[in-house]
Amino acid sequence: MRFLLTSAGIKNTSIHDALVDLLGKPIAESSALCIPTAVYAMPGGAGMAWRLINGREATPLCELGWKSLGVLELTALPSIDEERWVPTVQETDALLVGGGDPLYLCYWMRQSGLADLLPSLREAVYAGVSAGSMVMAPNIGEDFVRWKPPTGGDRALGLVDFAMFPHVDHENLPDNSMANAEKWAASVPVPGYAIDDQTAIKVTDGAVEVVSEGHWKLFTP
């Protein structure tokens, strides 16, 4: 699977071009599934999910002009036969994974079976926003633990070998300063990227590339 891990979606031309490069064809010729599940663990999550799907959030994903767009709700999948949804995922070009709570998202990715399916989707693009990006790391760091999984801890899916601190230096998120990102990085056992909303991390066959029209910093253990 190819990854475009963003802080706040497809916010600029550089990130847009990176998405098209990963798809290997125009967005207008590509199918996508939106996964809003992470946001339900947040206050007002239902409305935020609606805005994400309708392209009314400040994290552009669904409104990019996809050939087709569907919604994949992870909390519903355990009650549905795999033959009803797995082929749809296997045939789609991109998974658009919204923000919210990373460990809640991680829990439902595992419960639904999607986490087990992701490594086999070699031609698909995974485009994440905030928590939707963080969940790919081995760990998210204790600073980001809000919803607590039954097993405890901060372990995520580990499909990439680094962690992410999104929204760095955001004017409305004073705790997301670069100084706090440095403290966070000291708590995770892997390299950590602090990225602002104009930055994304592109991963192709394990090769990592930072795509940015803003600012970012890599912290190494």
C-alpha positions as CSV (number, residue, x, y, z in Angstrom):
1,M,0.0,0.0,0.0
2,R,1.1,3.5,-0.7
3,F,0.6,6.2,1.9
4,L,0.0,9.9,1.9
5,L,-0.1,10.9,5.6
6,T,-1.2,14.4,6.1
7,S,-1.9,16.7,9.0
8,A,-4.9,18.4,7.4
9,G,-5.7,16.9,4.1
10,I,-4.8,17.9,0.5
11,K,-4.1,21.5,1.5
12,N,-1.8,22.7,-1.3
13,T,-0.6,22.0,-4.8
14,S,2.4,20.0,-3.7
15,I,0.3,17.5,-1.6
16,H,-2.2,17.3,-4.4
17,D,0.5,16.5,-6.9
18,A,1.9,13.8,-4.6
19,L,-1.6,12.2,-4.4
20,V,-1.9,12.1,-8.2
21,D,1.6,10.6,-8.4
22,L,0.7,7.9,-6.0
23,L,-2.6,7.1,-7.8
24,G,-0.8,6.9,-11.1
25,K,-3.8,8.6,-12.8
26,P,-6.0,11.7,-12.4
27,I,-8.3,11.9,-9.4
28,A,-11.2,12.3,-11.8
29,E,-10.4,8.7,-13.0
30,S,-10.0,7.3,-9.5
31,S,-12.4,5.7,-7.1
32,A,-12.3,6.4,-3.3
33,L,-13.8,5.3,0.0
34,C,-14.1,7.7,2.9
35,I,-13.6,6.3,6.4
36,P,-15.0,8.8,9.0
37,T,-14.9,6.4,12.0
38,A,-12.2,8.2,14.0
39,V,-14.3,11.3,14.6
40,Y,-17.1,9.6,16.5
41,A,-14.9,9.5,19.6
42,M,-14.8,13.4,19.5
43,P,-17.4,15.8,20.8
44,G,-19.8,16.6,17.9
45,G,-18.4,13.7,16.0
46,A,-21.6,12.9,14.0
47,G,-21.7,16.4,12.5
48,M,-18.0,16.4,11.8
49,A,-18.4,13.1,9.9
50,W,-21.1,14.6,7.8
51,R,-18.9,17.6,7.0
52,L,-16.0,15.4,6.1
53,I,-18.0,13.3,3.7
54,N,-19.6,16.4,2.1
55,G,-16.3,18.2,1.7
56,R,-17.2,20.9,4.3
57,E,-14.4,20.3,6.7
58,A,-11.1,22.2,6.6
59,T,-9.3,19.0,5.7
60,P,-9.8,18.5,2.0
61,L,-10.3,14.8,1.0
62,C,-13.7,14.0,-0.4
63,E,-14.2,17.1,-2.4
64,L,-11.3,16.6,-4.9
65,G,-13.4,15.4,-7.8
66,W,-13.2,11.6,-7.5
67,K,-14.7,9.5,-10.2
68,S,-16.7,7.7,-7.5
69,L,-16.9,8.1,-3.7
70,G,-18.4,5.7,-1.1
71,V,-18.4,5.6,2.7
72,L,-16.8,2.7,4.6
73,E,-18.0,2.8,8.2
74,L,-15.7,0.5,10.2
75,T,-18.1,0.1,13.2
76,A,-20.6,-1.6,10.9
77,L,-18.3,-4.1,9.3
78,P,-18.1,-6.7,12.1
79,S,-21.8,-7.3,11.5
80,I,-21.5,-7.7,7.8
81,D,-20.2,-10.7,5.8
82,E,-16.8,-10.0,4.4
83,E,-18.0,-10.8,0.9
84,R,-20.2,-7.7,1.2
85,W,-17.4,-5.2,1.7
86,V,-13.9,-6.7,1.1
87,P,-14.2,-6.8,-2.7
88,T,-15.3,-3.1,-2.7
89,V,-12.1,-2.2,-0.7
90,Q,-9.9,-4.3,-3.0
91,E,-11.3,-2.6,-6.1
92,T,-11.0,1.0,-4.9
93,D,-8.1,3.3,-5.7
94,A,-7.9,5.3,-2.5
95,L,-9.0,5.1,1.1
96,L,-9.6,8.6,2.6
97,V,-9.3,8.3,6.3
98,G,-10.4,11.3,8.4
99,G,-9.2,12.6,11.7
100,G,-10.5,12.2,15.2
101,D,-9.1,9.9,17.8
102,P,-6.2,7.6,16.6
103,L,-6.7,4.8,19.1
104,Y,-10.4,4.6,18.6
105,L,-9.7,4.4,14.8
106,C,-7.0,1.8,15.5
107,Y,-9.4,-0.3,17.6
108,W,-12.1,-0.4,14.8
109,M,-9.6,-1.0,12.1
110,R,-8.6,-4.2,14.0
111,Q,-12.2,-5.1,15.0
112,S,-13.5,-4.7,11.4
113,G,-10.7,-6.7,9.8
114,L,-9.5,-3.8,7.7
115,A,-6.2,-3.7,9.5
116,D,-5.5,-7.2,8.3
117,L,-6.5,-6.4,4.8
118,L,-4.5,-3.2,4.3
119,P,-1.0,-4.8,3.6
120,S,-2.5,-6.8,0.7
121,L,-3.8,-3.6,-1.0
122,R,-0.5,-3.0,-2.9
123,E,-1.9,-0.7,-5.6
124,A,-4.2,1.3,-3.4
125,V,-3.4,4.7,-1.9
126,Y,-4.1,5.4,1.8
127,A,-4.6,9.1,2.4
128,G,-4.9,10.0,6.0
129,V,-5.7,13.2,8.0
130,S,-4.3,13.7,11.5
131,A,-5.5,10.7,13.5
132,G,-6.0,8.9,10.1
133,S,-2.3,9.3,9.6
134,M,-1.1,8.7,13.1
135,V,-2.8,5.3,13.3
136,M,-0.3,3.9,10.8
137,A,2.6,4.4,13.3
138,P,3.9,1.7,15.7
139,N,2.9,4.0,18.6
140,I,1.2,7.4,18.8
141,G,2.8,8.6,22.1
142,E,1.1,9.0,25.5
143,D,0.4,12.7,24.8
144,F,-2.2,11.6,22.2
145,V,-4.0,9.0,24.3
146,R,-7.5,10.1,25.0
147,W,-9.9,7.3,24.1
148,K,-8.4,4.3,25.9
149,P,-8.4,0.9,24.2
150,P,-9.3,-2.2,26.3
151,T,-5.7,-3.3,26.1
152,G,-4.4,0.1,27.3
153,G,-1.2,1.6,26.0
154,D,-0.5,3.7,22.9
155,R,0.2,1.0,20.3
156,A,-1.1,1.6,16.8
157,L,-0.9,-0.4,13.6
158,G,2.8,-0.1,12.8
159,L,2.4,-0.1,9.0
160,V,5.0,2.6,8.8
161,D,8.1,2.8,10.9
162,F,7.8,6.3,12.2
163,A,5.3,8.4,14.3
164,M,3.6,11.7,13.6
165,F,2.8,14.8,15.6
166,P,0.3,16.7,13.4
167,H,-0.9,20.4,13.4
168,V,2.5,21.6,14.7
169,D,2.4,25.4,15.5
170,H,-1.3,25.6,14.7
171,E,-2.7,28.9,15.8
172,N,-5.8,27.3,17.4
173,L,-3.9,24.4,19.1
174,P,-1.4,26.0,21.5
175,D,-0.3,22.6,22.9
176,N,0.9,21.6,19.4
177,S,4.0,23.7,19.6
178,M,7.3,22.5,18.2
179,A,8.7,22.5,21.7
180,N,6.0,20.1,22.8
181,A,6.6,18.0,19.7
182,E,10.2,17.6,20.8
183,K,9.1,16.3,24.2
184,W,6.6,14.0,22.5
185,A,9.3,12.6,20.3
186,A,11.4,11.6,23.3
187,S,8.5,9.4,24.4
188,V,8.2,7.3,21.2
189,P,10.6,4.5,20.3
190,V,10.8,5.4,16.6
191,P,11.6,8.5,14.5
192,G,9.0,11.1,14.9
193,Y,7.9,13.7,12.3
194,A,6.3,17.0,13.5
195,I,4.4,18.4,10.6
196,D,2.2,21.4,10.1
197,D,-1.0,21.6,8.1
198,Q,0.9,22.3,4.8
199,T,3.0,19.2,5.1
200,A,2.5,15.5,4.3
201,I,4.6,12.3,4.3
202,K,4.6,10.2,1.2
203,V,5.5,6.5,1.6
204,T,6.1,4.3,-1.5
205,D,7.5,0.8,-1.0
206,G,9.0,1.9,2.3
207,A,10.7,5.0,0.9
208,V,9.7,8.1,2.9
209,E,9.5,11.6,1.3
210,V,8.3,14.7,3.0
211,V,6.1,16.9,0.8
212,S,5.8,20.4,2.2
213,E,4.9,24.0,1.5
214,G,5.1,24.7,5.3
215,H,7.4,23.5,8.0
216,W,8.3,20.3,9.7
217,K,11.0,18.6,11.7
218,L,12.2,15.0,12.1
219,F,13.2,13.8,15.5
220,T,15.3,10.6,15.8
221,P,15.5,8.4,19.0
